[in-house]
Amino acid sequence: MTDQVPALFTPLTMRDVTLKNRIVVSPMCQYSGVGGLAQPWHVAHIGGMARSQPGLVIMEATDVEPAGMLSPGSLGLWTDEQEETLAKLVANVRTFSDSRIGIQLGHSGRKGSTQIPWLGGRRGEPLKEGEGAWQVCAPSAIPYDQGWQTPVALDDAGIERVKTAFCNAARRADRAGFDVVEIHGAHGYLLSSFFSPLSNKRTDKYGGSLENRMRLGCEVVTAVRKVLSPGKVLGIRINGSDWHDEGTTEDDAVEYTRNLKNAGVDYAVLSAGNVVKGVKIPPLVPGYMAPFADRVTAAKIDVKRLVVGLVVEPKFANELIATGRADMAGVGRAFLDNPHWPVRAAQELGYTMALPHPYQSVGPRWQGHGLLHRV
């Protein structure tokens, strides 16, 4: 072990929130809510990962209004009961972990009203008539794919309703005790579908030019920043590219990030794809999304960068931070493989990190024999 602190384990401060390390658990939908309410599974899921002390754990995509639900199992944040349930979850996790806790707020747009992915044989397909389907909305009345529901094109009143829903959900997240709010503006969901020319065919101030297609996302960020406590952190996930010849480009994403920073975001996550079916995905190598963040860095945009995309191995995550390619490393599925991923990372990087108090009596034997590799 060494006294030198690896870059991955250095603290990061944004506004009044300090992450004790740069490890971020990316939001991973569980599709296990009931009426939008978090269940005991969510307490175990979030708490299990927070137990090993990452810098930040982000709750799964949580929808801001009923029309924005992705599936019947999605979480929501538009009622008092939903807020109270999440507040209890946050308070529970804080009794044993000082990891910061965030929540991702989103609206599924035209990709909503779908089957719970793990239920039955129709993984993520649209709900059929008689299965409780609801009307979805989008910038334009274009279905996500053949056989999918035709969305209602939002009018001015609908756009204002969506902005209000994001603000109300952000207020609730703030009151529930979350340290970080991340807006989901990627992957073809509502804000992403406004940004992409593949799904946005409007001719008003929200469509056509890049400036117009960025407008709704920037307006949502501006409005949410105003209602969120000044010391809380606001982030956003956008597409660094649609991976489609007629979609958004990396240049578009850089300009969007610049405008989002000016609107009030503290960090940005640049992901990609999923706006339309059938796009050609580049080879899935570790950090395959990192070049999008590199573009933001080259453009000298003063925003923190959370890099995602097969960030699995601790040495690679540490390298992202040490070389300045990222401010935070987003780890997702690797946490499902090993909820003690930060302890494994510390071992591999030659660093001793503090274990939760109940584990400290076995800490030296536990860490020294590499038992975590078999968790």
C-alpha positions as CSV (number, residue, x, y, z in Angstrom):
1,M,0.0,0.0,0.0
2,T,1.1,3.6,-0.6
3,D,0.5,6.9,1.1
4,Q,0.0,8.6,-2.3
5,V,-3.6,9.0,-3.0
6,P,-4.6,7.8,-6.5
7,A,-6.4,10.4,-8.7
8,L,-9.6,8.3,-8.5
9,F,-9.7,8.7,-4.7
10,T,-9.1,12.5,-4.6
11,P,-12.1,14.7,-3.5
12,L,-14.1,16.9,-5.9
13,T,-16.1,19.9,-4.8
14,M,-19.0,21.4,-6.9
15,R,-20.9,24.2,-5.2
16,D,-21.5,23.1,-1.6
17,V,-21.2,19.4,-2.4
18,T,-17.9,17.6,-1.9
19,L,-17.5,14.1,-3.3
20,K,-14.9,12.2,-1.3
21,N,-13.7,10.4,-4.4
22,R,-14.3,10.5,-8.2
23,I,-16.2,7.3,-8.4
24,V,-19.8,7.8,-9.5
25,V,-22.5,5.1,-9.7
26,S,-24.3,5.8,-12.9
27,P,-28.1,5.6,-12.8
28,M,-29.4,2.2,-13.7
29,C,-33.2,1.7,-14.1
30,Q,-34.6,-1.2,-12.1
31,Y,-38.2,-1.1,-13.5
32,S,-39.4,-2.2,-10.0
33,G,-41.5,0.8,-8.9
34,V,-45.2,0.5,-8.1
35,G,-47.2,3.6,-9.0
36,G,-44.0,5.5,-9.4
37,L,-43.0,4.6,-5.8
38,A,-39.6,3.3,-4.8
39,Q,-39.8,-0.1,-3.2
40,P,-37.6,-2.0,-0.6
41,W,-35.6,-3.3,-3.6
42,H,-34.5,0.3,-4.3
43,V,-33.3,0.8,-0.8
44,A,-31.2,-2.5,-1.0
45,H,-30.0,-1.6,-4.5
46,I,-28.8,2.0,-3.7
47,G,-27.8,1.2,-0.2
48,G,-25.7,-1.8,-1.3
49,M,-23.7,0.3,-3.6
50,A,-23.4,3.3,-1.2
51,R,-22.1,0.9,1.4
52,S,-18.7,0.7,-0.3
53,Q,-18.4,4.5,-0.3
54,P,-18.3,5.8,-3.9
55,G,-18.2,9.5,-4.1
56,L,-21.7,9.7,-5.6
57,V,-24.6,7.3,-6.2
58,I,-27.2,8.5,-8.7
59,M,-30.7,7.1,-8.5
60,E,-32.2,5.7,-11.7
61,A,-34.1,7.9,-14.2
62,T,-37.2,9.2,-12.4
63,D,-40.0,10.6,-14.4
64,V,-41.4,14.1,-13.8
65,E,-45.1,13.5,-14.9
66,P,-47.4,10.5,-15.6
67,A,-47.2,11.1,-19.4
68,G,-43.4,10.8,-19.1
69,M,-43.3,7.3,-17.6
70,L,-41.1,4.9,-19.6
71,S,-42.8,1.9,-18.2
72,P,-45.3,0.9,-15.4
73,G,-42.3,0.0,-13.3
74,S,-40.5,3.3,-13.6
75,L,-40.1,5.7,-10.6
76,G,-41.8,9.0,-10.5
77,L,-41.6,12.3,-8.6
78,W,-44.8,14.3,-9.0
79,T,-46.7,13.3,-5.8
80,D,-46.2,13.8,-2.1
81,E,-46.1,10.1,-1.5
82,Q,-43.3,9.6,-4.1
83,E,-41.3,12.4,-2.5
84,E,-41.8,11.0,1.0
85,T,-40.7,7.5,-0.1
86,L,-37.5,8.8,-1.7
87,A,-36.8,11.0,1.3
88,K,-37.0,7.9,3.5
89,L,-34.6,6.1,1.2
90,V,-32.1,8.9,1.3
91,A,-32.3,9.2,5.1
92,N,-31.9,5.4,5.4
93,V,-28.8,5.3,3.3
94,R,-27.3,8.2,5.2
95,T,-27.3,6.2,8.4
96,F,-24.5,4.1,7.1
97,S,-22.8,5.9,4.2
98,D,-21.5,9.4,3.6
99,S,-21.6,8.9,-0.2
100,R,-23.4,11.8,-1.9
101,I,-26.8,10.8,-3.4
102,G,-28.2,12.1,-6.6
103,I,-31.3,11.5,-8.7
104,Q,-31.8,11.6,-12.5
105,L,-34.9,13.4,-13.6
106,G,-36.4,12.6,-17.0
107,H,-39.3,12.4,-19.4
108,S,-39.5,9.4,-21.7
109,G,-41.3,11.3,-24.5
110,R,-42.2,9.1,-27.5
111,K,-40.2,6.1,-26.1
112,G,-42.6,5.8,-23.2
113,S,-45.6,3.5,-22.4
114,T,-43.5,0.3,-22.8
115,Q,-43.4,-3.1,-21.2
116,I,-41.3,-3.7,-18.0
117,P,-38.1,-5.1,-19.7
118,W,-37.7,-8.1,-17.4
119,L,-41.4,-9.0,-17.4
120,G,-42.5,-11.5,-20.0
121,G,-41.1,-12.0,-23.5
122,R,-41.6,-8.5,-25.0
123,R,-38.5,-6.7,-23.7
124,G,-39.1,-3.0,-23.7
125,E,-41.7,-3.1,-26.4
126,P,-44.7,-0.7,-26.5
127,L,-47.7,-1.6,-24.4
128,K,-50.7,-2.7,-26.5
129,E,-54.3,-1.7,-26.2
130,G,-55.7,-3.2,-23.1
131,E,-52.3,-3.3,-21.3
132,G,-52.7,0.1,-19.7
133,A,-50.9,2.1,-22.4
134,W,-51.0,5.9,-22.1
135,Q,-50.6,8.7,-24.6
136,V,-47.0,9.7,-25.3
137,C,-45.7,13.1,-26.5
138,A,-42.8,14.4,-28.5
139,P,-41.6,17.4,-30.5
140,S,-43.3,16.0,-33.6
141,A,-45.9,13.3,-34.3
142,I,-43.3,10.7,-35.4
143,P,-43.3,7.2,-33.8
144,Y,-40.0,5.9,-32.4
145,D,-40.2,2.9,-34.7
146,Q,-42.6,0.9,-36.7
147,G,-45.4,-0.5,-34.5
148,W,-44.8,2.1,-31.8
149,Q,-47.4,4.7,-30.7
150,T,-47.7,7.9,-32.7
151,P,-46.9,10.7,-30.2
152,V,-48.8,13.9,-29.7
153,A,-46.7,16.9,-30.9
154,L,-46.4,19.2,-27.9
155,D,-48.0,22.6,-28.3
156,D,-46.9,25.7,-26.4
157,A,-49.1,24.8,-23.4
158,G,-47.6,21.2,-23.4
159,I,-44.1,22.5,-23.5
160,E,-44.8,24.8,-20.5
161,R,-46.4,21.8,-18.7
162,V,-43.2,19.8,-19.2
163,K,-40.9,22.6,-17.9
164,T,-43.1,23.0,-14.9
165,A,-43.0,19.3,-14.2
166,F,-39.2,19.3,-14.3
167,C,-39.2,22.2,-11.8
168,N,-41.7,20.6,-9.5
169,A,-39.7,17.3,-9.5
170,A,-36.5,19.2,-8.8
171,R,-38.1,20.9,-5.8
172,R,-39.2,17.6,-4.5
173,A,-35.8,16.1,-5.0
174,D,-34.3,19.0,-3.1
175,R,-36.7,18.6,-0.2
176,A,-36.1,14.8,-0.2
177,G,-32.4,15.5,0.6
178,F,-30.7,14.6,-2.7
179,D,-27.3,16.4,-3.1
180,V,-27.3,16.2,-6.9
181,V,-30.0,16.5,-9.6
182,E,-29.1,15.2,-13.1
183,I,-31.4,15.9,-16.0
184,H,-31.8,13.2,-18.6
185,G,-31.4,14.8,-21.9
186,A,-30.0,11.9,-23.9
187,H,-30.9,8.6,-25.6
188,G,-33.9,9.8,-27.6
189,Y,-36.1,10.7,-24.6
190,L,-38.1,13.9,-24.6
191,L,-35.4,16.5,-24.3
192,S,-33.1,14.5,-26.5
193,S,-35.8,14.2,-29.2
194,F,-36.1,18.0,-29.3
195,F,-32.4,18.3,-29.8
196,S,-32.2,15.7,-32.6
197,P,-33.2,16.6,-36.2
198,L,-34.1,12.9,-36.5
199,S,-37.1,13.4,-34.3
200,N,-37.7,17.1,-34.3
201,K,-39.4,18.4,-37.5
202,R,-40.9,21.5,-36.0
203,T,-41.0,24.9,-37.7
204,D,-41.5,27.1,-34.6
205,K,-38.9,28.4,-32.2
206,Y,-38.2,24.9,-30.9
207,G,-37.3,23.3,-34.2
208,G,-35.1,23.7,-37.3
209,S,-31.8,25.4,-36.4
210,L,-29.4,24.1,-33.8
211,E,-30.2,27.2,-31.7
212,N,-33.9,26.3,-31.7
213,R,-33.4,22.6,-31.1
214,M,-31.3,23.4,-28.0
215,R,-33.9,25.8,-26.7
216,L,-36.1,23.4,-24.6
217,G,-33.1,21.7,-22.9
218,C,-31.6,25.1,-22.0
219,E,-34.9,26.4,-20.8
220,V,-35.4,23.4,-18.5
221,V,-31.9,23.8,-17.1
222,T,-32.5,27.5,-16.4
223,A,-35.8,26.9,-14.7
224,V,-34.5,24.0,-12.6
225,R,-31.4,25.9,-11.5
226,K,-33.7,28.7,-10.2
227,V,-35.7,26.4,-8.0
228,L,-32.9,24.2,-6.8
229,S,-31.0,25.2,-3.6
230,P,-28.0,27.3,-4.6
231,G,-25.6,24.8,-3.0
232,K,-27.0,21.7,-4.7
233,V,-25.4,20.4,-7.9
234,L,-27.1,20.3,-11.3
235,G,-25.9,18.0,-14.0
236,I,-27.2,16.8,-17.4
237,R,-26.8,13.9,-19.7
238,I,-26.9,14.6,-23.4
239,N,-25.9,12.8,-26.6
240,G,-22.4,13.5,-27.8
241,S,-23.6,12.1,-31.1
242,D,-26.7,10.4,-32.5
243,W,-24.5,8.0,-34.4
244,H,-26.6,8.7,-37.5
245,D,-25.7,10.7,-40.7
246,E,-28.8,12.9,-40.3
247,G,-28.6,13.2,-36.5
248,T,-26.8,15.5,-34.1
249,T,-23.0,15.7,-34.4
250,E,-20.2,16.1,-32.0
251,D,-19.9,19.7,-33.0
252,D,-23.6,20.1,-32.1
253,A,-23.0,18.5,-28.7
254,V,-20.1,20.8,-27.9
255,E,-22.2,23.9,-28.7
256,Y,-25.1,22.4,-26.7
257,T,-22.8,21.8,-23.7
258,R,-21.6,25.4,-23.9
259,N,-25.1,26.7,-23.8
260,L,-26.1,24.3,-21.0
261,K,-23.2,25.5,-18.9
262,N,-24.3,29.1,-19.4
263,A,-27.8,28.0,-18.4
264,G,-26.6,26.6,-15.0
265,V,-25.3,23.0,-15.2
266,D,-22.3,22.1,-13.1
267,Y,-21.4,18.9,-14.9
268,A,-22.2,17.1,-18.2
269,V,-22.3,13.5,-19.2
270,L,-22.0,12.9,-22.9
271,S,-23.5,9.6,-24.0
272,A,-24.8,8.7,-27.5
273,G,-27.3,7.0,-29.7
274,N,-30.8,5.5,-29.1
275,V,-32.7,8.3,-30.9
276,V,-33.8,6.0,-33.6
277,K,-33.6,2.2,-34.2
278,G,-30.9,0.6,-36.3
279,V,-28.0,2.9,-35.8
280,K,-24.5,1.5,-36.2
281,I,-22.8,1.5,-32.8
282,P,-19.0,1.9,-32.8
283,P,-16.8,-0.9,-31.2
284,L,-17.6,-1.1,-27.5
285,V,-14.2,-0.6,-26.0
286,P,-13.5,0.8,-22.5
287,G,-14.2,4.5,-22.4
288,Y,-15.7,4.6,-25.8
289,M,-17.7,7.7,-24.8
290,A,-14.6,9.5,-23.5
291,P,-13.8,11.2,-26.9
292,F,-17.0,13.3,-26.5
293,A,-15.7,14.7,-23.2
294,D,-12.3,15.3,-24.9
295,R,-14.2,17.6,-27.4
296,V,-15.7,19.5,-24.5
297,T,-12.2,19.9,-23.0
298,A,-10.7,21.1,-26.3
299,A,-13.5,23.7,-26.6
300,K,-12.4,25.1,-23.1
301,I,-15.9,24.8,-21.7
302,D,-15.7,25.3,-17.9
303,V,-17.9,22.4,-16.9
304,K,-17.1,19.2,-15.0
305,R,-17.0,16.0,-17.1
306,L,-18.5,12.7,-16.0
307,V,-17.3,10.1,-18.4
308,V,-19.3,6.9,-18.9
309,G,-19.1,3.9,-21.3
310,L,-17.6,0.6,-20.2
311,V,-15.6,2.1,-17.3
312,V,-15.0,-1.2,-15.7
313,E,-11.4,-1.5,-14.6
314,P,-10.1,0.6,-11.8
315,K,-6.8,1.4,-13.5
316,F,-8.6,2.8,-16.5
317,A,-11.0,4.8,-14.3
318,N,-8.0,6.2,-12.4
319,E,-6.2,7.0,-15.7
320,L,-9.2,9.1,-16.9
321,I,-8.9,11.3,-13.9
322,A,-5.1,11.4,-13.7
323,T,-4.7,12.5,-17.3
324,G,-7.4,15.1,-17.1
325,R,-9.8,13.4,-19.5
326,A,-12.6,13.3,-16.8
327,D,-13.5,14.9,-13.5
328,M,-15.6,11.8,-12.5
329,A,-15.7,8.2,-13.6
330,G,-19.1,6.8,-14.1
331,V,-19.3,3.1,-13.2
332,G,-22.5,1.2,-13.9
333,R,-22.8,-2.5,-14.6
334,A,-19.5,-3.2,-12.9
335,F,-21.2,-2.2,-9.6
336,L,-23.8,-4.9,-10.3
337,D,-21.0,-7.4,-10.7
338,N,-19.3,-6.2,-7.5
339,P,-21.1,-3.7,-5.2
340,H,-17.8,-3.3,-3.4
341,W,-16.1,-2.0,-6.6
342,P,-14.4,1.0,-4.8
343,V,-12.7,-1.3,-2.3
344,R,-11.5,-3.5,-5.2
345,A,-10.3,-0.3,-7.0
346,A,-8.4,0.8,-3.9
347,Q,-6.7,-2.6,-3.7
348,E,-5.6,-2.6,-7.3
349,L,-4.3,1.0,-7.0
350,G,-2.4,0.3,-3.9
351,Y,-4.5,2.5,-1.7
352,T,-6.2,1.8,1.7
353,M,-9.7,3.2,1.9
354,A,-11.9,3.3,5.0
355,L,-14.4,0.5,5.2
356,P,-17.9,0.8,6.8
357,H,-17.6,0.5,10.5
358,P,-19.2,-3.0,10.8
359,Y,-16.5,-4.3,8.3
360,Q,-13.5,-2.7,9.9
361,S,-12.8,-5.6,12.3
362,V,-12.2,-7.9,9.4
363,G,-10.8,-5.2,7.1
364,P,-7.1,-6.2,7.1
365,R,-7.9,-9.8,6.3
366,W,-10.7,-8.9,3.9
367,Q,-8.6,-6.5,1.8
368,G,-5.3,-8.4,2.1
369,H,-6.7,-11.7,0.7
370,G,-8.6,-10.1,-2.2
371,L,-11.9,-11.7,-1.1
372,L,-13.8,-8.9,-2.7
373,H,-12.8,-10.2,-6.1
374,R,-15.1,-13.1,-5.4
375,V,-18.1,-11.1,-4.1
